[in-house]
Amino acid sequence: MSQTAIIGAGVMGETLLSGLIRAGRPAAELLVGEKRPERAAELIDRYGVRVVDNLEAARAADTVALVVKPQDMGAVLAEIAGVLRPGQLLVSLAAGITTAFIEEHVPTGVAVVRVMPNTPALVDAGMAAISPGSHCDDEHLDVAESLLSATGKVLRVPEHQMDAVTAISGSGPAYVFYVVESMIEAGVHLGLPRAISTELVVQTLVGSGKMLAETGTHPTVLREQVTSPAGTTAAALRELEVHSVRAAFLAAMEAARDRSQELAGS
């Protein structure tokens, strides 16, 4: 029986675990590496999985998902490296951590896949990008893709594009929530009750996203369909252009990319 271990049972680790269970992966094929007894008890009760220490998880599994903070990756690799073996697959979900960094800290021949997930994975609507390391073949990528597809869509990208992916989809939900938050506050400022403003904005976001996903129409075309000459939307969009919102988004994503590069070098 092929086993998959998840080391790191925070929000994203549990998201991956619950997604795999919902996708039909038997609990008997899953292991979780978790040191905190109270957290281990929660996961056992909630999912029926076996919870062990990181060493046992890494030793027993064919595929090990490392769902840890970037600053903790070095310590976790040092802890488990002694039990890893050639042909085993490590799937890293740590932002900014390169496959080369991981390969330097594990035995030669261990396959590494780098992943940039995002938080909509919590509702099975995630967007994950995956990149292979130097000892990774198509079979390893297939395994990683199968793992991540339990919580949403998966794209394969060259690793040199990962910092840009981090800036766009990894951090992207925060930008969307920021815009939603701003629109809700604007609605309140314009005299709407907060609950009504919130419902209007959230459903507008959901509907707009569905239009983009299901029609395949370019966003510029969809925007133009809403924008009547000299109308209300045109007046609003003019203000966004005056305040350089498009340029601000570009600058923000460049900053996120640069920070991702810094994390890789730290």
SVG drawing of the C-alpha trace seen along z (x, -y; Angstrom):
<svg xmlns="http://www.w3.org/2000/svg" viewBox="-29 -61 53 63">
<polyline fill="none" stroke="black" stroke-width="0.4" points="0.0,0.0 1.5,-3.3 1.5,-5.8 1.5,-9.6 2.7,-11.6 1.9,-15.2 4.4,-16.9 3.0,-20.1 -0.6,-20.1 -1.4,-23.8 -4.1,-25.4 -2.7,-24.4 -1.6,-20.9 -5.1,-20.2 -6.6,-21.6 -4.5,-19.1 -5.5,-16.3 -9.2,-17.0 -9.1,-17.5 -7.5,-14.1 -10.1,-12.4 -13.0,-14.1 -11.4,-13.0 -11.6,-9.4 -8.1,-8.7 -8.4,-6.1 -7.3,-7.3 -5.2,-4.2 -3.0,-5.5 -2.3,-8.8 0.1,-9.7 0.4,-13.0 3.6,-14.2 2.6,-16.3 4.3,-16.8 1.6,-18.5 -0.6,-15.8 -3.7,-18.0 -3.5,-18.7 -2.8,-15.0 -5.9,-14.0 -8.0,-16.5 -6.8,-15.1 -7.3,-11.5 -10.8,-12.3 -11.7,-14.3 -10.1,-12.2 -9.3,-8.8 -5.7,-9.1 -2.6,-7.9 -0.5,-10.7 3.1,-10.1 6.3,-12.1 8.1,-13.5 10.7,-10.8 8.2,-8.0 6.1,-9.8 9.2,-10.3 10.4,-6.8 7.0,-5.1 5.8,-7.1 6.5,-6.9 5.4,-10.6 6.1,-13.2 4.3,-16.6 6.3,-19.2 3.7,-21.8 5.9,-24.0 6.8,-27.6 9.8,-28.6 11.9,-29.5 11.3,-26.0 12.2,-24.1 15.9,-23.7 15.2,-22.3 12.6,-19.9 14.9,-18.6 17.8,-18.2 15.4,-16.1 14.2,-13.7 17.1,-13.5 18.6,-10.5 15.5,-8.3 14.9,-9.5 15.8,-7.3 16.4,-7.6 13.2,-7.4 11.1,-8.8 9.1,-12.0 9.2,-15.2 6.5,-17.7 7.3,-21.1 4.5,-23.7 6.9,-26.3 6.9,-29.7 10.3,-30.7 12.1,-27.5 13.8,-26.1 14.1,-22.5 17.9,-23.0 17.8,-24.1 15.9,-20.9 18.1,-18.7 21.2,-20.0 19.7,-18.8 18.5,-15.3 20.1,-12.2 21.0,-12.1 18.2,-10.6 15.3,-11.9 12.8,-13.5 11.6,-17.0 8.5,-18.9 8.0,-22.5 4.4,-23.7 2.9,-27.1 -0.7,-26.6 -3.2,-29.2 -5.9,-29.4 -9.0,-28.8 -7.8,-25.2 -9.8,-25.4 -13.0,-25.2 -11.6,-22.9 -11.1,-25.9 -7.3,-26.3 -4.8,-27.1 -1.5,-25.3 1.6,-25.5 4.2,-22.7 7.8,-22.5 10.1,-19.5 13.6,-19.3 16.6,-17.7 15.8,-14.1 12.1,-14.3 10.5,-12.5 7.0,-12.6 5.8,-9.9 6.7,-12.0 5.0,-15.0 1.9,-12.9 1.9,-11.9 2.3,-15.5 -0.4,-16.7 -2.8,-14.0 -2.1,-15.1 -2.8,-18.8 -5.8,-18.3 -7.7,-17.1 -8.1,-20.8 -8.4,-22.5 -6.6,-23.1 -2.9,-22.3 -0.5,-23.8 3.0,-22.7 5.5,-25.6 9.3,-25.9 10.8,-26.7 12.2,-30.1 8.6,-31.2 7.7,-30.3 8.4,-33.7 5.9,-35.3 3.4,-32.5 3.7,-33.3 3.0,-37.0 0.0,-36.3 -1.9,-33.3 -0.1,-32.5 -0.6,-36.0 -3.5,-36.8 -6.4,-35.9 -5.2,-38.7 -5.5,-41.2 -9.0,-40.1 -10.1,-40.2 -8.5,-43.7 -10.6,-44.9 -13.7,-43.3 -13.1,-44.9 -12.7,-48.3 -15.9,-47.9 -17.9,-46.9 -16.6,-50.0 -17.5,-52.1 -21.0,-50.7 -21.3,-51.7 -20.0,-55.1 -22.7,-55.5 -25.4,-54.7 -25.9,-50.9 -26.2,-48.8 -23.0,-46.7 -24.8,-43.4 -26.4,-44.4 -23.2,-46.0 -21.3,-42.7 -23.9,-40.5 -23.9,-42.8 -20.1,-42.8 -19.5,-39.1 -22.1,-37.9 -20.8,-40.3 -17.3,-38.8 -18.6,-35.2 -20.7,-35.9 -17.9,-37.8 -15.4,-35.0 -17.9,-32.5 -18.3,-34.5 -14.6,-34.6 -14.2,-30.9 -17.2,-29.6 -17.4,-31.9 -13.7,-32.1 -14.2,-35.7 -11.3,-38.1 -11.7,-40.3 -11.3,-43.4 -14.4,-42.4 -16.4,-41.6 -15.4,-45.0 -16.5,-46.8 -19.8,-45.0 -20.6,-46.7 -19.2,-50.1 -21.8,-52.2 -20.4,-55.4 -20.5,-58.3 -22.2,-56.0 -21.8,-55.3 -19.2,-52.5 -17.2,-54.7 -17.1,-57.4 -15.9,-54.9 -13.2,-53.4 -11.9,-56.9 -11.3,-57.5 -9.4,-54.2 -7.2,-55.2 -6.6,-58.7 -5.5,-57.0 -3.2,-54.6 -4.8,-51.5 -3.5,-49.3 0.1,-50.6 -0.4,-50.0 -1.3,-46.3 1.8,-45.9 4.0,-47.4 2.4,-45.3 3.0,-42.1 6.6,-43.0 7.1,-43.5 5.6,-40.1 7.9,-38.5 10.9,-40.3 10.1,-39.1 9.7,-35.5 13.2,-35.8 14.5,-37.1 12.9,-34.1 14.7,-31.8 18.0,-33.4 17.5,-33.6"/>
</svg>
